[in-house]
């Protein structure tokens, strides 16, 4: 049989037309219109056709199947290597296609300039304003072939689940204004103290009218120091993917079914838990008797629910920090910026994890989450059973942290130039709550079924030496250690409980041959550091595969790349 194959064909184009100019000596305008389309075709090949292979195996002769009609080609899987003919493979194989079309149109107009009548008595620069209008339309359509539509299993050897066609569009009209006004200029301890503000009013065809605003101050006590603070509220309406995602059935991660035989001891002494199990589709005799979740995976039903589409989410953000650019003798330039951020998102758009739904129902008694559980035969393993994890509005999430950026340049005279720059982010808090009756999920420094791996500290530093037409740079990537979520760490295999800190080094060199040609060579993961081994139940299915976390660690080992850049 052929091996599993997947290919992606994508086409994209964008057209932009714009004009800009001056309305008078002070006020400028710009107008633009753009249209863009992205079309993507996914081809899934090399799988088995579930129905056809069942017909092909149901044969007692080499040229006739007992079911499937004349088109069926009997399949002998015990004949040894080379006995499966191309005709057998063609009949028993499946190739599926899906097409995704995305279209966006934008019309924008903006004017900006000074309002001379509004000026602070302690400054010489008037209020600077910008006013604008924007119209946008987003449209998306997803079209699967008949193979992908099959339910409850797909024709792709039972891999994944069915996908149904879906499509839609929304429009938004927006009016906005932004302004900056110096309050103090050229004073002692205040080269400039500037007020910044803005407001945007949006009218969506989906969620209606929403608003966003910002208000902040920038204070420069000297030419070397800038202190800034900003408070703002932003509103995000659901995008086309969140509004019109196809309904799919797929595998997702979960640790335990609280109503299964694995939890029989706790069920025997907890009448309330037994009652919740019965309320979600079990008989009294099935409680504590059905099989538990296998291999840490369970079916989930995801996508957009037309009967309950998500509403907008609202974020409140506070940032405060400084930028220090001292003049020093040991460097040609130096910059250090440090910022504190505090972000609260109310009604954030997302999905519950299957385990979160199970815990919310059976541990916390959240009836809304109980309604998301579908049992067949009392259990969660038979076809048609699973957890609904549709895109919706969850309660809140909060992130606090400190981010630092630095950039230093050194003149080595006859030896060229050396630059050192980097960025460091340290999370102080990263929590979320899916529903008022649920438990707060703390993901700072953890990974697991409810937390995508989140390192408390991440940093990158790059050192670059340049000499004439040559340059060499070394990039250091740092990821702090993480542990499995507290709720599941006790049941985790000891070597899989913790991942230590990781350090990656990438080397890159470049040679400018002439004004038009450059040669580039790079080595990623210079010291061939292997990814951590954590099993295949370490985190959500989208993040955890191959017994590791490929989205967060290098899985290919040391890799080489060589490019030639030509400019005309």
Secondary structure, 3 states (H helix, E strand, C coil): CCCCEEEEEEEEEEEEEEEEEECCCCCEEEEEEEEEEEEEEEEEEEEEEHHHHHHHHCECCCCCECCCCCCCCCCCCCCCCCCCCHHHHHHHEEEEEEEEEEEEEEEEEEEEEEECCCCCCECCCCEEEEEEEEEEEEEEEEEECHHHHCCCCCCECCCCCCECCEEEEEEEEEEEEEEEEEEEEEECCEEEEEEEEEEEEEEECCCEEEEEEEEEEEEEEECCEEEEEEEEEEEECCCHHHHCCCCEEEEEECCCCCCCHHHHHHHHCCHHHHHHHHHCCCCCCCCCCCCCCECCEEEEEECCCCCCCCCCEEEEEEEEEEEECCCCCCCCEEEEEEEEEEEEEECCEECCCHHHHHHHHHCCCCHHHHCCEECECCECCCCCCEEECCCEECCEEEEEEEEEEEEEEEECHHHCEEEEEEEEEEEEEEEEECCCCCCCEECCCEECCCCCCCCCEEEEEEEEEEECCEEEEEEEEEECCEEECHHHHCCCCHHHCEECCEEEEEEEEEEECCCCEEEEEEEECCCCCCCCCCCCCCCCCCCCECCECCCCCCCCCCEEEEEEEECC
